[in-house]
Amino acid sequence: MTTIAPIIDKFAIGDIITAYHKGFWQIIKIERRFIKKGDPGYMYRIVGPIGTEYNPLITYRLIAKNDGTLVPLSTKTASCDAMFCKLAKESITERISEIEQERTNLLSLLNTLK
């Protein structure tokens, strides 16, 4: 069964996240969801009796491109299941580590070319 509590507690309105869509987004709505009769839950491995809560739907608006470049605020929104969202602080830290590792690898390669 999908566990919801850790995901619900992880996000709040106004948080900056990365999500299914590219870029950095600001959460504007968190919609709690519950299994109801006729839900295609099997598609998402959501199991349980009717009324069981599962991952919320997160709605957000773009605030920066994937490279961190800020964009003008827009009324255009997007949304996805919370399982695809990550707090921006976590994503940025991971990306910086990847960039540093790539830099180290390239410097090592450059040194072999001298």
Biopython code that builds the backbone (N, CA, C, O; Angstrom):
import numpy as np
from Bio.PDB.StructureBuilder import StructureBuilder

atoms = [
    (1, "MET", "N", (0.846, -1.180, 0.000)),
    (1, "MET", "CA", (0.000, 0.000, 0.000)),
    (1, "MET", "C", (0.891, 1.243, 0.000)),
    (1, "MET", "O", (1.928, 1.264, 0.662)),
    (2, "THR", "N", (0.499, 2.251, -0.721)),
    (2, "THR", "CA", (1.237, 3.508, -0.759)),
    (2, "THR", "C", (1.088, 4.221, 0.571)),
    (2, "THR", "O", (-0.016, 4.344, 1.102)),
    (3, "THR", "N", (2.219, 4.695, 1.111)),
    (3, "THR", "CA", (2.184, 5.438, 2.371)),
    (3, "THR", "C", (2.200, 6.920, 2.051)),
    (3, "THR", "O", (3.020, 7.374, 1.254)),
    (4, "ILE", "N", (1.317, 7.667, 2.653)),
    (4, "ILE", "CA", (1.163, 9.075, 2.308)),
    (4, "ILE", "C", (1.816, 10.026, 3.297)),
    (4, "ILE", "O", (2.341, 11.058, 2.881)),
    (5, "ALA", "N", (1.805, 9.726, 4.572)),
    (5, "ALA", "CA", (2.212, 10.695, 5.597)),
    (5, "ALA", "C", (3.548, 11.375, 5.328)),
    (5, "ALA", "O", (3.613, 12.601, 5.417)),
    (6, "PRO", "N", (4.629, 10.643, 5.002)),
    (6, "PRO", "CA", (5.905, 11.340, 4.780)),
    (6, "PRO", "C", (5.847, 12.325, 3.615)),
    (6, "PRO", "O", (6.502, 13.366, 3.670)),
    (7, "ILE", "N", (5.095, 12.033, 2.577)),
    (7, "ILE", "CA", (5.015, 12.931, 1.422)),
    (7, "ILE", "C", (4.199, 14.164, 1.768)),
    (7, "ILE", "O", (4.596, 15.276, 1.420)),
    (8, "ILE", "N", (3.078, 13.998, 2.441)),
    (8, "ILE", "CA", (2.229, 15.135, 2.820)),
    (8, "ILE", "C", (3.013, 16.104, 3.686)),
    (8, "ILE", "O", (2.934, 17.316, 3.483)),
    (9, "ASP", "N", (3.767, 15.594, 4.647)),
    (9, "ASP", "CA", (4.505, 16.438, 5.574)),
    (9, "ASP", "C", (5.729, 17.094, 4.941)),
    (9, "ASP", "O", (6.289, 18.030, 5.511)),
    (10, "LYS", "N", (6.144, 16.621, 3.786)),
    (10, "LYS", "CA", (7.376, 17.102, 3.166)),
    (10, "LYS", "C", (7.190, 18.438, 2.455)),
    (10, "LYS", "O", (8.136, 19.222, 2.384)),
    (11, "PHE", "N", (6.016, 18.717, 1.933)),
    (11, "PHE", "CA", (5.789, 19.893, 1.105)),
    (11, "PHE", "C", (4.790, 20.858, 1.728)),
    (11, "PHE", "O", (3.890, 20.464, 2.470)),
    (12, "ALA", "N", (4.979, 22.154, 1.399)),
    (12, "ALA", "CA", (4.043, 23.184, 1.868)),
    (12, "ALA", "C", (3.854, 24.214, 0.757)),
    (12, "ALA", "O", (4.721, 24.373, -0.103)),
    (13, "ILE", "N", (2.735, 24.904, 0.778)),
    (13, "ILE", "CA", (2.481, 25.981, -0.171)),
    (13, "ILE", "C", (3.640, 26.980, -0.074)),
    (13, "ILE", "O", (4.048, 27.366, 1.022)),
    (14, "GLY", "N", (4.164, 27.392, -1.234)),
    (14, "GLY", "CA", (5.267, 28.350, -1.270)),
    (14, "GLY", "C", (6.636, 27.706, -1.408)),
    (14, "GLY", "O", (7.598, 28.381, -1.773)),
    (15, "ASP", "N", (6.743, 26.396, -1.119)),
    (15, "ASP", "CA", (8.032, 25.719, -1.277)),
    (15, "ASP", "C", (8.475, 25.765, -2.738)),
    (15, "ASP", "O", (7.650, 25.768, -3.652)),
    (16, "ILE", "N", (9.795, 25.801, -2.939)),
    (16, "ILE", "CA", (10.370, 25.733, -4.277)),
    (16, "ILE", "C", (10.807, 24.286, -4.485)),
    (16, "ILE", "O", (11.485, 23.700, -3.641)),
    (17, "ILE", "N", (10.407, 23.719, -5.626)),
    (17, "ILE", "CA", (10.648, 22.303, -5.898)),
    (17, "ILE", "C", (11.148, 22.090, -7.327)),
    (17, "ILE", "O", (11.086, 22.987, -8.169)),
    (18, "THR", "N", (11.641, 20.881, -7.572)),
    (18, "THR", "CA", (11.756, 20.368, -8.923)),
    (18, "THR", "C", (10.652, 19.326, -9.022)),
    (18, "THR", "O", (10.227, 18.760, -8.015)),
    (19, "ALA", "N", (10.195, 19.080, -10.236)),
    (19, "ALA", "CA", (9.057, 18.189, -10.399)),
    (19, "ALA", "C", (9.185, 17.414, -11.701)),
    (19, "ALA", "O", (10.264, 17.346, -12.289)),
    (20, "TYR", "N", (8.095, 16.840, -12.139)),
    (20, "TYR", "CA", (8.059, 16.082, -13.386)),
    (20, "TYR", "C", (8.463, 16.968, -14.567)),
    (20, "TYR", "O", (9.139, 16.509, -15.488)),
    (21, "HIS", "N", (8.056, 18.209, -14.540)),
    (21, "HIS", "CA", (8.367, 19.167, -15.607)),
    (21, "HIS", "C", (9.708, 19.842, -15.310)),
    (21, "HIS", "O", (10.043, 20.060, -14.146)),
    (22, "LYS", "N", (10.470, 20.173, -16.342)),
    (22, "LYS", "CA", (11.784, 20.797, -16.160)),
    (22, "LYS", "C", (11.661, 22.170, -15.514)),
    (22, "LYS", "O", (10.701, 22.902, -15.754)),
    (23, "GLY", "N", (12.645, 22.503, -14.694)),
    (23, "GLY", "CA", (12.718, 23.815, -14.090)),
    (23, "GLY", "C", (12.513, 23.771, -12.584)),
    (23, "GLY", "O", (12.390, 22.707, -11.979)),
    (24, "PHE", "N", (12.481, 24.966, -11.999)),
    (24, "PHE", "CA", (12.219, 25.130, -10.571)),
    (24, "PHE", "C", (10.855, 25.776, -10.436)),
    (24, "PHE", "O", (10.537, 26.741, -11.130)),
    (25, "TRP", "N", (10.062, 25.237, -9.543)),
    (25, "TRP", "CA", (8.656, 25.600, -9.432)),
    (25, "TRP", "C", (8.310, 25.985, -8.004)),
    (25, "TRP", "O", (8.931, 25.513, -7.051)),
    (26, "GLN", "N", (7.307, 26.850, -7.868)),
    (26, "GLN", "CA", (6.803, 27.216, -6.552)),
    (26, "GLN", "C", (5.435, 26.555, -6.372)),
    (26, "GLN", "O", (4.551, 26.695, -7.217)),
    (27, "ILE", "N", (5.276, 25.839, -5.268)),
    (27, "ILE", "CA", (4.007, 25.154, -4.999)),
    (27, "ILE", "C", (2.924, 26.185, -4.705)),
    (27, "ILE", "O", (3.093, 27.069, -3.864)),
    (28, "ILE", "N", (1.807, 26.050, -5.419)),
    (28, "ILE", "CA", (0.674, 26.942, -5.183)),
    (28, "ILE", "C", (-0.561, 26.198, -4.649)),
    (28, "ILE", "O", (-1.503, 26.818, -4.155)),
    (29, "LYS", "N", (-0.542, 24.855, -4.758)),
    (29, "LYS", "CA", (-1.690, 24.087, -4.276)),
    (29, "LYS", "C", (-1.254, 22.645, -4.009)),
    (29, "LYS", "O", (-0.467, 22.071, -4.762)),
    (30, "ILE", "N", (-1.774, 22.079, -2.937)),
    (30, "ILE", "CA", (-1.558, 20.672, -2.619)),
    (30, "ILE", "C", (-2.933, 20.048, -2.437)),
    (30, "ILE", "O", (-3.674, 20.403, -1.521)),
    (31, "GLU", "N", (-3.257, 19.125, -3.310)),
    (31, "GLU", "CA", (-4.584, 18.495, -3.283)),
    (31, "GLU", "C", (-4.480, 17.077, -2.732)),
    (31, "GLU", "O", (-3.883, 16.198, -3.355)),
    (32, "ARG", "N", (-5.061, 16.867, -1.565)),
    (32, "ARG", "CA", (-5.070, 15.522, -0.990)),
    (32, "ARG", "C", (-5.994, 14.653, -1.840)),
    (32, "ARG", "O", (-7.038, 15.101, -2.316)),
    (33, "ARG", "N", (-5.581, 13.397, -2.018)),
    (33, "ARG", "CA", (-6.358, 12.484, -2.860)),
    (33, "ARG", "C", (-6.655, 11.190, -2.116)),
    (33, "ARG", "O", (-5.853, 10.706, -1.317)),
    (34, "PHE", "N", (-7.828, 10.648, -2.404)),
    (34, "PHE", "CA", (-8.300, 9.438, -1.747)),
    (34, "PHE", "C", (-8.830, 8.486, -2.812)),
    (34, "PHE", "O", (-9.426, 8.922, -3.796)),
    (35, "ILE", "N", (-8.616, 7.193, -2.618)),
    (35, "ILE", "CA", (-9.129, 6.203, -3.555)),
    (35, "ILE", "C", (-10.650, 6.267, -3.533)),
    (35, "ILE", "O", (-11.281, 6.243, -2.476)),
    (36, "LYS", "N", (-11.223, 6.350, -4.743)),
    (36, "LYS", "CA", (-12.675, 6.310, -4.848)),
    (36, "LYS", "C", (-13.072, 5.232, -5.843)),
    (36, "LYS", "O", (-12.242, 4.745, -6.610)),
    (37, "LYS", "N", (-14.297, 4.878, -5.826)),
    (37, "LYS", "CA", (-14.796, 3.826, -6.709)),
    (37, "LYS", "C", (-14.504, 4.201, -8.158)),
    (37, "LYS", "O", (-14.805, 5.311, -8.597)),
    (38, "GLY", "N", (-13.918, 3.266, -8.887)),
    (38, "GLY", "CA", (-13.636, 3.492, -10.306)),
    (38, "GLY", "C", (-12.266, 4.093, -10.587)),
    (38, "GLY", "O", (-11.906, 4.258, -11.752)),
    (39, "ASP", "N", (-11.482, 4.427, -9.549)),
    (39, "ASP", "CA", (-10.129, 4.962, -9.775)),
    (39, "ASP", "C", (-9.258, 3.913, -10.463)),
    (39, "ASP", "O", (-9.322, 2.728, -10.135)),
    (40, "PRO", "N", (-8.448, 4.358, -11.417)),
    (40, "PRO", "CA", (-7.524, 3.414, -12.062)),
    (40, "PRO", "C", (-6.248, 3.245, -11.225)),
    (40, "PRO", "O", (-5.141, 3.372, -11.747)),
    (41, "GLY", "N", (-6.405, 2.963, -9.943)),
    (41, "GLY", "CA", (-5.282, 2.876, -9.032)),
    (41, "GLY", "C", (-4.237, 1.847, -9.406)),
    (41, "GLY", "O", (-3.065, 1.986, -9.057)),
    (42, "TYR", "N", (-4.658, 0.816, -10.115)),
    (42, "TYR", "CA", (-3.702, -0.223, -10.491)),
    (42, "TYR", "C", (-2.576, 0.347, -11.340)),
    (42, "TYR", "O", (-1.477, -0.208, -11.362)),
    (43, "MET", "N", (-2.833, 1.442, -12.036)),
    (43, "MET", "CA", (-1.813, 2.044, -12.897)),
    (43, "MET", "C", (-0.667, 2.604, -12.070)),
    (43, "MET", "O", (0.471, 2.636, -12.539)),
    (44, "TYR", "N", (-0.941, 3.038, -10.865)),
    (44, "TYR", "CA", (0.062, 3.689, -10.030)),
    (44, "TYR", "C", (0.413, 2.865, -8.796)),
    (44, "TYR", "O", (1.052, 3.363, -7.869)),
    (45, "ARG", "N", (-0.009, 1.604, -8.791)),
    (45, "ARG", "CA", (0.223, 0.714, -7.652)),
    (45, "ARG", "C", (-0.401, 1.258, -6.372)),
    (45, "ARG", "O", (0.121, 1.064, -5.274)),
    (46, "ILE", "N", (-1.506, 1.928, -6.537)),
    (46, "ILE", "CA", (-2.251, 2.427, -5.388)),
    (46, "ILE", "C", (-3.242, 1.337, -5.015)),
    (46, "ILE", "O", (-4.112, 0.960, -5.800)),
    (47, "VAL", "N", (-3.087, 0.851, -3.815)),
    (47, "VAL", "CA", (-3.978, -0.216, -3.371)),
    (47, "VAL", "C", (-4.573, 0.154, -2.030)),
    (47, "VAL", "O", (-4.005, 0.934, -1.265)),
    (48, "GLY", "N", (-5.696, -0.408, -1.774)),
    (48, "GLY", "CA", (-6.347, -0.176, -0.494)),
    (48, "GLY", "C", (-7.828, 0.012, -0.690)),
    (48, "GLY", "O", (-8.311, 0.130, -1.816)),
    (49, "PRO", "N", (-8.538, 0.040, 0.401)),
    (49, "PRO", "CA", (-9.993, 0.212, 0.320)),
    (49, "PRO", "C", (-10.364, 1.642, -0.079)),
    (49, "PRO", "O", (-9.555, 2.563, 0.026)),
    (50, "ILE", "N", (-11.577, 1.798, -0.528)),
    (50, "ILE", "CA", (-12.090, 3.121, -0.876)),
    (50, "ILE", "C", (-11.911, 4.028, 0.344)),
    (50, "ILE", "O", (-12.211, 3.639, 1.473)),
    (51, "GLY", "N", (-11.416, 5.241, 0.094)),
    (51, "GLY", "CA", (-11.175, 6.188, 1.171)),
    (51, "GLY", "C", (-9.722, 6.253, 1.627)),
    (51, "GLY", "O", (-9.358, 7.130, 2.409)),
    (52, "THR", "N", (-8.888, 5.329, 1.144)),
    (52, "THR", "CA", (-7.476, 5.340, 1.506)),
    (52, "THR", "C", (-6.787, 6.528, 0.831)),
    (52, "THR", "O", (-6.941, 6.744, -0.371)),
    (53, "GLU", "N", (-6.037, 7.286, 1.606)),
    (53, "GLU", "CA", (-5.327, 8.443, 1.063)),
    (53, "GLU", "C", (-4.061, 7.983, 0.349)),
    (53, "GLU", "O", (-3.382, 7.059, 0.796)),
    (54, "TYR", "N", (-3.751, 8.645, -0.774)),
    (54, "TYR", "CA", (-2.512, 8.359, -1.490)),
    (54, "TYR", "C", (-1.845, 9.670, -1.865)),
    (54, "TYR", "O", (-2.330, 10.735, -1.482)),
    (55, "ASN", "N", (-0.744, 9.621, -2.604)),
    (55, "ASN", "CA", (0.061, 10.809, -2.906)),
    (55, "ASN", "C", (-0.786, 12.000, -3.347)),
    (55, "ASN", "O", (-1.678, 11.857, -4.183)),
    (56, "PRO", "N", (-0.505, 13.169, -2.785)),
    (56, "PRO", "CA", (-1.251, 14.352, -3.207)),
    (56, "PRO", "C", (-0.848, 14.794, -4.609)),
    (56, "PRO", "O", (0.213, 14.429, -5.113)),
    (57, "LEU", "N", (-1.714, 15.584, -5.221)),
    (57, "LEU", "CA", (-1.428, 16.214, -6.501)),
    (57, "LEU", "C", (-0.872, 17.599, -6.172)),
    (57, "LEU", "O", (-1.517, 18.387, -5.482)),
    (58, "ILE", "N", (0.331, 17.887, -6.672)),
    (58, "ILE", "CA", (0.994, 19.160, -6.412)),
    (58, "ILE", "C", (0.836, 20.053, -7.638)),
    (58, "ILE", "O", (1.168, 19.647, -8.751)),
    (59, "THR", "N", (0.331, 21.265, -7.437)),
    (59, "THR", "CA", (0.197, 22.251, -8.507)),
    (59, "THR", "C", (1.213, 23.351, -8.241)),
    (59, "THR", "O", (1.386, 23.781, -7.101)),
    (60, "TYR", "N", (1.888, 23.808, -9.300)),
    (60, "TYR", "CA", (2.995, 24.734, -9.136)),
    (60, "TYR", "C", (3.101, 25.669, -10.329)),
    (60, "TYR", "O", (2.492, 25.446, -11.375)),
    (61, "ARG", "N", (3.915, 26.757, -10.142)),
    (61, "ARG", "CA", (4.178, 27.685, -11.238)),
    (61, "ARG", "C", (5.686, 27.833, -11.391)),
    (61, "ARG", "O", (6.431, 27.783, -10.413)),
    (62, "LEU", "N", (6.119, 28.016, -12.624)),
    (62, "LEU", "CA", (7.542, 28.101, -12.952)),
    (62, "LEU", "C", (8.137, 29.388, -12.408)),
    (62, "LEU", "O", (7.567, 30.466, -12.579)),
    (63, "ILE", "N", (9.300, 29.273, -11.743)),
    (63, "ILE", "CA", (10.004, 30.462, -11.271)),
    (63, "ILE", "C", (11.423, 30.560, -11.830)),
    (63, "ILE", "O", (12.015, 31.639, -11.844)),
    (64, "ALA", "N", (11.977, 29.408, -12.299)),
    (64, "ALA", "CA", (13.331, 29.426, -12.853)),
    (64, "ALA", "C", (13.500, 28.265, -13.825)),
    (64, "ALA", "O", (12.872, 27.215, -13.687)),
    (65, "LYS", "N", (14.367, 28.485, -14.814)),
    (65, "LYS", "CA", (14.698, 27.421, -15.757)),
    (65, "LYS", "C", (15.548, 26.374, -15.051)),
    (65, "LYS", "O", (15.977, 26.560, -13.912)),
    (66, "ASN", "N", (15.778, 25.277, -15.750)),
    (66, "ASN", "CA", (16.561, 24.174, -15.192)),
    (66, "ASN", "C", (17.977, 24.594, -14.796)),
    (66, "ASN", "O", (18.568, 24.004, -13.891)),
    (67, "ASP", "N", (18.524, 25.612, -15.470)),
    (67, "ASP", "CA", (19.884, 26.072, -15.155)),
    (67, "ASP", "C", (19.898, 27.112, -14.038)),
    (67, "ASP", "O", (20.961, 27.625, -13.689)),
    (68, "GLY", "N", (18.733, 27.430, -13.474)),
    (68, "GLY", "CA", (18.643, 28.381, -12.376)),
    (68, "GLY", "C", (18.303, 29.791, -12.800)),
    (68, "GLY", "O", (18.116, 30.658, -11.946)),
    (69, "THR", "N", (18.215, 30.051, -14.108)),
    (69, "THR", "CA", (17.860, 31.379, -14.600)),
    (69, "THR", "C", (16.421, 31.703, -14.224)),
    (69, "THR", "O", (15.503, 30.964, -14.579)),
    (70, "LEU", "N", (16.223, 32.807, -13.504)),
    (70, "LEU", "CA", (14.873, 33.204, -13.115)),
    (70, "LEU", "C", (14.048, 33.580, -14.329)),
    (70, "LEU", "O", (14.574, 34.109, -15.309)),
    (71, "VAL", "N", (12.756, 33.306, -14.262)),
    (71, "VAL", "CA", (11.837, 33.661, -15.342)),
    (71, "VAL", "C", (10.770, 34.594, -14.774)),
    (71, "VAL", "O", (10.489, 34.553, -13.576)),
    (72, "PRO", "N", (10.171, 35.440, -15.625)),
    (72, "PRO", "CA", (9.087, 36.305, -15.130)),
    (72, "PRO", "C", (7.948, 35.441, -14.563)),
    (72, "PRO", "O", (7.620, 34.390, -15.114)),
    (73, "LEU", "N", (7.357, 35.898, -13.464)),
    (73, "LEU", "CA", (6.254, 35.137, -12.884)),
    (73, "LEU", "C", (5.121, 35.027, -13.883)),
    (73, "LEU", "O", (4.797, 35.981, -14.590)),
    (74, "SER", "N", (4.534, 33.866, -13.928)),
    (74, "SER", "CA", (3.484, 33.583, -14.884)),
    (74, "SER", "C", (2.268, 33.034, -14.151)),
    (74, "SER", "O", (2.371, 32.527, -13.034)),
    (75, "THR", "N", (1.127, 33.144, -14.795)),
    (75, "THR", "CA", (-0.075, 32.531, -14.236)),
    (75, "THR", "C", (-0.209, 31.097, -14.724)),
    (75, "THR", "O", (-1.078, 30.362, -14.253)),
    (76, "LYS", "N", (0.644, 30.688, -15.666)),
    (76, "LYS", "CA", (0.614, 29.322, -16.181)),
    (76, "LYS", "C", (1.068, 28.362, -15.088)),
    (76, "LYS", "O", (2.076, 28.596, -14.422)),
    (77, "THR", "N", (0.319, 27.289, -14.914)),
    (77, "THR", "CA", (0.641, 26.304, -13.888)),
    (77, "THR", "C", (0.784, 24.919, -14.509)),
    (77, "THR", "O", (0.379, 24.678, -15.646)),
    (78, "ALA", "N", (1.365, 24.029, -13.736)),
    (78, "ALA", "CA", (1.467, 22.614, -14.105)),
    (78, "ALA", "C", (1.259, 21.832, -12.818)),
    (78, "ALA", "O", (1.245, 22.410, -11.731)),
    (79, "SER", "N", (1.100, 20.529, -12.938)),
    (79, "SER", "CA", (0.922, 19.715, -11.739)),
    (79, "SER", "C", (1.396, 18.295, -11.999)),
    (79, "SER", "O", (1.496, 17.849, -13.142)),
    (80, "CYS", "N", (1.683, 17.603, -10.916)),
    (80, "CYS", "CA", (2.039, 16.189, -10.997)),
    (80, "CYS", "C", (1.863, 15.548, -9.632)),
    (80, "CYS", "O", (1.648, 16.232, -8.631)),
    (81, "ASP", "N", (1.956, 14.237, -9.605)),
    (81, "ASP", "CA", (1.911, 13.476, -8.372)),
    (81, "ASP", "C", (3.120, 13.854, -7.515)),
    (81, "ASP", "O", (4.214, 14.066, -8.039)),
    (82, "ALA", "N", (2.928, 13.935, -6.231)),
    (82, "ALA", "CA", (3.994, 14.334, -5.306)),
    (82, "ALA", "C", (5.211, 13.421, -5.378)),
    (82, "ALA", "O", (6.312, 13.837, -5.019)),
    (83, "MET", "N", (5.033, 12.192, -5.832)),
    (83, "MET", "CA", (6.175, 11.284, -5.897)),
    (83, "MET", "C", (7.240, 11.768, -6.886)),
    (83, "MET", "O", (8.388, 11.326, -6.822)),
    (84, "PHE", "N", (6.870, 12.672, -7.798)),
    (84, "PHE", "CA", (7.828, 13.204, -8.771)),
    (84, "PHE", "C", (8.457, 14.513, -8.304)),
    (84, "PHE", "O", (9.279, 15.080, -9.023)),
    (85, "CYS", "N", (8.098, 15.004, -7.133)),
    (85, "CYS", "CA", (8.576, 16.294, -6.631)),
    (85, "CYS", "C", (9.695, 16.113, -5.614)),
    (85, "CYS", "O", (9.741, 15.135, -4.868)),
    (86, "LYS", "N", (10.593, 17.091, -5.613)),
    (86, "LYS", "CA", (11.702, 17.110, -4.665)),
    (86, "LYS", "C", (11.945, 18.557, -4.286)),
    (86, "LYS", "O", (11.883, 19.441, -5.140)),
    (87, "LEU", "N", (12.222, 18.810, -3.008)),
    (87, "LEU", "CA", (12.533, 20.169, -2.592)),
    (87, "LEU", "C", (13.764, 20.656, -3.351)),
    (87, "LEU", "O", (14.734, 19.915, -3.518)),
    (88, "ALA", "N", (13.718, 21.913, -3.812)),
    (88, "ALA", "CA", (14.791, 22.460, -4.644)),
    (88, "ALA", "C", (16.144, 22.391, -3.943)),
    (88, "ALA", "O", (17.164, 22.154, -4.590)),
    (89, "LYS", "N", (16.161, 22.591, -2.654)),
    (89, "LYS", "CA", (17.433, 22.551, -1.921)),
    (89, "LYS", "C", (18.115, 21.199, -2.111)),
    (89, "LYS", "O", (19.332, 21.136, -2.285)),
    (90, "GLU", "N", (17.336, 20.117, -2.079)),
    (90, "GLU", "CA", (17.888, 18.775, -2.310)),
    (90, "GLU", "C", (18.374, 18.634, -3.746)),
    (90, "GLU", "O", (19.475, 18.138, -3.987)),
    (91, "SER", "N", (17.559, 19.066, -4.694)),
    (91, "SER", "CA", (17.908, 18.948, -6.112)),
    (91, "SER", "C", (19.150, 19.761, -6.459)),
    (91, "SER", "O", (20.027, 19.291, -7.185)),
    (92, "ILE", "N", (19.217, 20.976, -5.938)),
    (92, "ILE", "CA", (20.356, 21.852, -6.234)),
    (92, "ILE", "C", (21.633, 21.262, -5.644)),
    (92, "ILE", "O", (22.674, 21.270, -6.300)),
    (93, "THR", "N", (21.567, 20.755, -4.424)),
    (93, "THR", "CA", (22.730, 20.133, -3.794)),
    (93, "THR", "C", (23.223, 18.939, -4.613)),
    (93, "THR", "O", (24.425, 18.779, -4.824)),
    (94, "GLU", "N", (22.286, 18.102, -5.073)),
    (94, "GLU", "CA", (22.649, 16.950, -5.904)),
    (94, "GLU", "C", (23.279, 17.410, -7.216)),
    (94, "GLU", "O", (24.288, 16.857, -7.655)),
    (95, "ARG", "N", (22.684, 18.418, -7.836)),
    (95, "ARG", "CA", (23.198, 18.916, -9.130)),
    (95, "ARG", "C", (24.600, 19.496, -8.971)),
    (95, "ARG", "O", (25.458, 19.265, -9.823)),
    (96, "ILE", "N", (24.849, 20.244, -7.898)),
    (96, "ILE", "CA", (26.183, 20.804, -7.659)),
    (96, "ILE", "C", (27.196, 19.676, -7.491)),
    (96, "ILE", "O", (28.310, 19.768, -8.008)),
    (97, "SER", "N", (26.828, 18.616, -6.780)),
    (97, "SER", "CA", (27.725, 17.467, -6.620)),
    (97, "SER", "C", (28.042, 16.830, -7.966)),
    (97, "SER", "O", (29.186, 16.461, -8.232)),
    (98, "GLU", "N", (27.017, 16.702, -8.821)),
    (98, "GLU", "CA", (27.231, 16.139, -10.157)),
    (98, "GLU", "C", (28.167, 17.020, -10.978)),
    (98, "GLU", "O", (29.052, 16.519, -11.671)),
    (99, "ILE", "N", (27.968, 18.327, -10.898)),
    (99, "ILE", "CA", (28.813, 19.266, -11.643)),
    (99, "ILE", "C", (30.255, 19.195, -11.135)),
    (99, "ILE", "O", (31.191, 19.201, -11.934)),
    (100, "GLU", "N", (30.441, 19.129, -9.825)),
    (100, "GLU", "CA", (31.788, 19.037, -9.260)),
    (100, "GLU", "C", (32.475, 17.748, -9.681)),
    (100, "GLU", "O", (33.671, 17.745, -9.974)),
    (101, "GLN", "N", (31.716, 16.643, -9.711)),
    (101, "GLN", "CA", (32.291, 15.366, -10.149)),
    (101, "GLN", "C", (32.667, 15.440, -11.628)),
    (101, "GLN", "O", (33.731, 14.964, -12.024)),
    (102, "GLU", "N", (31.804, 16.029, -12.435)),
    (102, "GLU", "CA", (32.090, 16.188, -13.859)),
    (102, "GLU", "C", (33.344, 17.041, -14.059)),
    (102, "GLU", "O", (34.183, 16.729, -14.904)),
    (103, "ARG", "N", (33.466, 18.105, -13.286)),
    (103, "ARG", "CA", (34.643, 18.982, -13.364)),
    (103, "ARG", "C", (35.915, 18.202, -13.021)),
    (103, "ARG", "O", (36.927, 18.312, -13.715)),
    (104, "THR", "N", (35.853, 17.410, -11.939)),
    (104, "THR", "CA", (36.997, 16.591, -11.536)),
    (104, "THR", "C", (37.385, 15.618, -12.649)),
    (104, "THR", "O", (38.564, 15.465, -12.968)),
    (105, "ASN", "N", (36.393, 14.971, -13.230)),
    (105, "ASN", "CA", (36.655, 14.017, -14.320)),
    (105, "ASN", "C", (37.290, 14.712, -15.516)),
    (105, "ASN", "O", (38.246, 14.196, -16.094)),
    (106, "LEU", "N", (36.774, 15.871, -15.892)),
    (106, "LEU", "CA", (37.320, 16.598, -17.036)),
    (106, "LEU", "C", (38.736, 17.093, -16.775)),
    (106, "LEU", "O", (39.576, 17.056, -17.673)),
    (107, "LEU", "N", (39.014, 17.557, -15.550)),
    (107, "LEU", "CA", (40.364, 17.980, -15.206)),
    (107, "LEU", "C", (41.350, 16.810, -15.259)),
    (107, "LEU", "O", (42.484, 16.966, -15.713)),
    (108, "SER", "N", (40.910, 15.642, -14.793)),
    (108, "SER", "CA", (41.756, 14.440, -14.879)),
    (108, "SER", "C", (42.049, 14.082, -16.321)),
    (108, "SER", "O", (43.182, 13.753, -16.674)),
    (109, "LEU", "N", (41.032, 14.146, -17.145)),
    (109, "LEU", "CA", (41.227, 13.854, -18.567)),
    (109, "LEU", "C", (42.165, 14.885, -19.189)),
    (109, "LEU", "O", (43.061, 14.528, -19.954)),
    (110, "LEU", "N", (41.967, 16.134, -18.870)),
    (110, "LEU", "CA", (42.827, 17.199, -19.400)),
    (110, "LEU", "C", (44.281, 16.966, -19.009)),
    (110, "LEU", "O", (45.174, 17.177, -19.829)),
    (111, "ASN", "N", (44.538, 16.539, -17.787)),
    (111, "ASN", "CA", (45.905, 16.280, -17.330)),
    (111, "ASN", "C", (46.563, 15.133, -18.085)),
    (111, "ASN", "O", (47.784, 15.117, -18.238)),
    (112, "THR", "N", (45.761, 14.163, -18.565)),
    (112, "THR", "CA", (46.343, 13.059, -19.331)),
    (112, "THR", "C", (46.694, 13.505, -20.748)),
    (112, "THR", "O", (47.458, 12.829, -21.436)),
    (113, "LEU", "N", (46.148, 14.626, -21.188)),
    (113, "LEU", "CA", (46.376, 15.112, -22.544)),
    (113, "LEU", "C", (47.610, 15.997, -22.648)),
    (113, "LEU", "O", (48.020, 16.355, -23.753)),
    (114, "LYS", "N", (48.200, 16.351, -21.529)),
    (114, "LYS", "CA", (49.370, 17.266, -21.550)),
    (114, "LYS", "C", (50.625, 16.551, -21.949)),
    (114, "LYS", "O", (51.690, 17.165, -22.018)),
]
sb = StructureBuilder()
sb.init_structure("model")
sb.init_model(0)
sb.init_chain("A")
sb.init_seg("    ")
for serial, (resi, resn, name, xyz) in enumerate(atoms, 1):
    if name == "N":
        sb.init_residue(resn, " ", resi, " ")
    sb.init_atom(name, np.array(xyz, "f"), 0.0, 1.0, " ", f" {name:<3s}", serial, name[0])
structure = sb.get_structure()
